[in-house]
Amino acid sequence: MLLLWKEEGIMQEQSKTEVNENVKKSIIAIGQELIKRADDITNDLKFVDNIEIYAKLTPDEITNFDIKKNYMATYEDKEEK
């Protein structure tokens, strides 16, 4: 089975096995990068409500991912004395 997609206006084709292998490599690469950045990502999570990890995988080995921290706001009522 061949898979077709359009890249920069040119039709590309790869076998399903090749695509599966490339996607698998991309997922592993994202995992490795997250492990490398774990200390930085988890630094100062006091007001972080959640962390989102978004990844875009393409049939080739180009991988893009984004890490987003969503913070919660807390109101502190400070009375002046």
PyMOL CGO cylinders between C-alpha atoms (Angstrom):
from pymol import cmd
from pymol.cgo import CYLINDER

trace = [
    CYLINDER, 0.00, 0.00, 0.00, 1.32, 3.46, -0.89, 0.3, 1, 1, 1, 1, 1, 1,
    CYLINDER, 1.32, 3.46, -0.89, 0.29, 6.61, 0.94, 0.3, 1, 1, 1, 1, 1, 1,
    CYLINDER, 0.29, 6.61, 0.94, 0.20, 9.91, -0.90, 0.3, 1, 1, 1, 1, 1, 1,
    CYLINDER, 0.20, 9.91, -0.90, 0.36, 13.42, 0.52, 0.3, 1, 1, 1, 1, 1, 1,
    CYLINDER, 0.36, 13.42, 0.52, 1.11, 16.85, -0.82, 0.3, 1, 1, 1, 1, 1, 1,
    CYLINDER, 1.11, 16.85, -0.82, 4.24, 18.63, 0.37, 0.3, 1, 1, 1, 1, 1, 1,
    CYLINDER, 4.24, 18.63, 0.37, 5.19, 22.02, -1.05, 0.3, 1, 1, 1, 1, 1, 1,
    CYLINDER, 5.19, 22.02, -1.05, 2.86, 21.44, -4.00, 0.3, 1, 1, 1, 1, 1, 1,
    CYLINDER, 2.86, 21.44, -4.00, 4.51, 18.14, -4.97, 0.3, 1, 1, 1, 1, 1, 1,
    CYLINDER, 4.51, 18.14, -4.97, 2.80, 14.77, -4.51, 0.3, 1, 1, 1, 1, 1, 1,
    CYLINDER, 2.80, 14.77, -4.51, 4.91, 12.46, -2.34, 0.3, 1, 1, 1, 1, 1, 1,
    CYLINDER, 4.91, 12.46, -2.34, 4.52, 8.73, -1.78, 0.3, 1, 1, 1, 1, 1, 1,
    CYLINDER, 4.52, 8.73, -1.78, 5.79, 6.28, 0.80, 0.3, 1, 1, 1, 1, 1, 1,
    CYLINDER, 5.79, 6.28, 0.80, 4.91, 2.72, 1.70, 0.3, 1, 1, 1, 1, 1, 1,
    CYLINDER, 4.91, 2.72, 1.70, 2.69, 2.19, 4.72, 0.3, 1, 1, 1, 1, 1, 1,
    CYLINDER, 2.69, 2.19, 4.72, 5.56, 0.41, 6.50, 0.3, 1, 1, 1, 1, 1, 1,
    CYLINDER, 5.56, 0.41, 6.50, 7.87, 3.38, 5.89, 0.3, 1, 1, 1, 1, 1, 1,
    CYLINDER, 7.87, 3.38, 5.89, 5.27, 5.84, 7.16, 0.3, 1, 1, 1, 1, 1, 1,
    CYLINDER, 5.27, 5.84, 7.16, 4.60, 3.73, 10.28, 0.3, 1, 1, 1, 1, 1, 1,
    CYLINDER, 4.60, 3.73, 10.28, 8.32, 3.55, 11.03, 0.3, 1, 1, 1, 1, 1, 1,
    CYLINDER, 8.32, 3.55, 11.03, 8.77, 7.31, 10.58, 0.3, 1, 1, 1, 1, 1, 1,
    CYLINDER, 8.77, 7.31, 10.58, 5.81, 8.10, 12.85, 0.3, 1, 1, 1, 1, 1, 1,
    CYLINDER, 5.81, 8.10, 12.85, 7.17, 5.66, 15.46, 0.3, 1, 1, 1, 1, 1, 1,
    CYLINDER, 7.17, 5.66, 15.46, 10.56, 7.43, 15.33, 0.3, 1, 1, 1, 1, 1, 1,
    CYLINDER, 10.56, 7.43, 15.33, 8.83, 10.79, 15.73, 0.3, 1, 1, 1, 1, 1, 1,
    CYLINDER, 8.83, 10.79, 15.73, 6.94, 9.62, 18.82, 0.3, 1, 1, 1, 1, 1, 1,
    CYLINDER, 6.94, 9.62, 18.82, 10.15, 8.26, 20.36, 0.3, 1, 1, 1, 1, 1, 1,
    CYLINDER, 10.15, 8.26, 20.36, 11.95, 11.54, 19.54, 0.3, 1, 1, 1, 1, 1, 1,
    CYLINDER, 11.95, 11.54, 19.54, 9.23, 13.55, 21.32, 0.3, 1, 1, 1, 1, 1, 1,
    CYLINDER, 9.23, 13.55, 21.32, 9.51, 11.28, 24.36, 0.3, 1, 1, 1, 1, 1, 1,
    CYLINDER, 9.51, 11.28, 24.36, 13.28, 11.65, 24.45, 0.3, 1, 1, 1, 1, 1, 1,
    CYLINDER, 13.28, 11.65, 24.45, 13.02, 15.43, 24.20, 0.3, 1, 1, 1, 1, 1, 1,
    CYLINDER, 13.02, 15.43, 24.20, 10.41, 15.56, 26.99, 0.3, 1, 1, 1, 1, 1, 1,
    CYLINDER, 10.41, 15.56, 26.99, 12.70, 13.50, 29.22, 0.3, 1, 1, 1, 1, 1, 1,
    CYLINDER, 12.70, 13.50, 29.22, 15.60, 15.88, 28.51, 0.3, 1, 1, 1, 1, 1, 1,
    CYLINDER, 15.60, 15.88, 28.51, 13.44, 18.89, 29.37, 0.3, 1, 1, 1, 1, 1, 1,
    CYLINDER, 13.44, 18.89, 29.37, 11.63, 17.36, 32.37, 0.3, 1, 1, 1, 1, 1, 1,
    CYLINDER, 11.63, 17.36, 32.37, 13.48, 19.45, 34.96, 0.3, 1, 1, 1, 1, 1, 1,
    CYLINDER, 13.48, 19.45, 34.96, 12.81, 22.68, 33.07, 0.3, 1, 1, 1, 1, 1, 1,
    CYLINDER, 12.81, 22.68, 33.07, 9.17, 21.82, 32.36, 0.3, 1, 1, 1, 1, 1, 1,
    CYLINDER, 9.17, 21.82, 32.36, 8.45, 20.96, 36.00, 0.3, 1, 1, 1, 1, 1, 1,
    CYLINDER, 8.45, 20.96, 36.00, 10.33, 23.93, 37.42, 0.3, 1, 1, 1, 1, 1, 1,
    CYLINDER, 10.33, 23.93, 37.42, 8.05, 26.09, 39.61, 0.3, 1, 1, 1, 1, 1, 1,
    CYLINDER, 8.05, 26.09, 39.61, 4.65, 24.42, 39.20, 0.3, 1, 1, 1, 1, 1, 1,
    CYLINDER, 4.65, 24.42, 39.20, 3.10, 26.28, 42.16, 0.3, 1, 1, 1, 1, 1, 1,
    CYLINDER, 3.10, 26.28, 42.16, 0.42, 28.05, 40.11, 0.3, 1, 1, 1, 1, 1, 1,
    CYLINDER, 0.42, 28.05, 40.11, 0.29, 25.71, 37.10, 0.3, 1, 1, 1, 1, 1, 1,
    CYLINDER, 0.29, 25.71, 37.10, -3.19, 24.26, 36.60, 0.3, 1, 1, 1, 1, 1, 1,
    CYLINDER, -3.19, 24.26, 36.60, -2.14, 21.84, 33.85, 0.3, 1, 1, 1, 1, 1, 1,
    CYLINDER, -2.14, 21.84, 33.85, 0.46, 21.20, 31.18, 0.3, 1, 1, 1, 1, 1, 1,
    CYLINDER, 0.46, 21.20, 31.18, -0.55, 20.53, 27.58, 0.3, 1, 1, 1, 1, 1, 1,
    CYLINDER, -0.55, 20.53, 27.58, 1.69, 18.77, 25.08, 0.3, 1, 1, 1, 1, 1, 1,
    CYLINDER, 1.69, 18.77, 25.08, 0.67, 19.19, 21.46, 0.3, 1, 1, 1, 1, 1, 1,
    CYLINDER, 0.67, 19.19, 21.46, 2.41, 17.26, 18.69, 0.3, 1, 1, 1, 1, 1, 1,
    CYLINDER, 2.41, 17.26, 18.69, 2.06, 17.31, 14.92, 0.3, 1, 1, 1, 1, 1, 1,
    CYLINDER, 2.06, 17.31, 14.92, 3.38, 14.24, 13.14, 0.3, 1, 1, 1, 1, 1, 1,
    CYLINDER, 3.38, 14.24, 13.14, 3.82, 14.06, 9.38, 0.3, 1, 1, 1, 1, 1, 1,
    CYLINDER, 3.82, 14.06, 9.38, 4.57, 11.04, 7.18, 0.3, 1, 1, 1, 1, 1, 1,
    CYLINDER, 4.57, 11.04, 7.18, 8.25, 11.95, 7.14, 0.3, 1, 1, 1, 1, 1, 1,
    CYLINDER, 8.25, 11.95, 7.14, 10.51, 12.38, 10.16, 0.3, 1, 1, 1, 1, 1, 1,
    CYLINDER, 10.51, 12.38, 10.16, 9.84, 16.09, 10.70, 0.3, 1, 1, 1, 1, 1, 1,
    CYLINDER, 9.84, 16.09, 10.70, 8.28, 16.46, 14.12, 0.3, 1, 1, 1, 1, 1, 1,
    CYLINDER, 8.28, 16.46, 14.12, 6.89, 19.59, 15.75, 0.3, 1, 1, 1, 1, 1, 1,
    CYLINDER, 6.89, 19.59, 15.75, 5.67, 19.74, 19.32, 0.3, 1, 1, 1, 1, 1, 1,
    CYLINDER, 5.67, 19.74, 19.32, 4.76, 22.41, 21.81, 0.3, 1, 1, 1, 1, 1, 1,
    CYLINDER, 4.76, 22.41, 21.81, 4.60, 22.43, 25.59, 0.3, 1, 1, 1, 1, 1, 1,
    CYLINDER, 4.60, 22.43, 25.59, 2.16, 24.86, 27.15, 0.3, 1, 1, 1, 1, 1, 1,
    CYLINDER, 2.16, 24.86, 27.15, 1.73, 25.56, 30.86, 0.3, 1, 1, 1, 1, 1, 1,
    CYLINDER, 1.73, 25.56, 30.86, -1.70, 26.87, 31.84, 0.3, 1, 1, 1, 1, 1, 1,
    CYLINDER, -1.70, 26.87, 31.84, -1.59, 28.93, 35.02, 0.3, 1, 1, 1, 1, 1, 1,
    CYLINDER, -1.59, 28.93, 35.02, -4.40, 29.59, 37.44, 0.3, 1, 1, 1, 1, 1, 1,
    CYLINDER, -4.40, 29.59, 37.44, -4.85, 32.99, 38.98, 0.3, 1, 1, 1, 1, 1, 1,
    CYLINDER, -4.85, 32.99, 38.98, -5.50, 33.37, 42.66, 0.3, 1, 1, 1, 1, 1, 1,
    CYLINDER, -5.50, 33.37, 42.66, -6.71, 36.51, 44.35, 0.3, 1, 1, 1, 1, 1, 1,
    CYLINDER, -6.71, 36.51, 44.35, -5.09, 37.37, 47.64, 0.3, 1, 1, 1, 1, 1, 1,
    CYLINDER, -5.09, 37.37, 47.64, -6.92, 39.93, 49.71, 0.3, 1, 1, 1, 1, 1, 1,
    CYLINDER, -6.92, 39.93, 49.71, -4.22, 41.92, 51.46, 0.3, 1, 1, 1, 1, 1, 1,
    CYLINDER, -4.22, 41.92, 51.46, -5.58, 44.29, 54.04, 0.3, 1, 1, 1, 1, 1, 1,
    CYLINDER, -5.58, 44.29, 54.04, -3.45, 47.32, 54.72, 0.3, 1, 1, 1, 1, 1, 1,
    CYLINDER, -3.45, 47.32, 54.72, -2.78, 47.91, 58.42, 0.3, 1, 1, 1, 1, 1, 1,
]
cmd.load_cgo(trace, "trace")
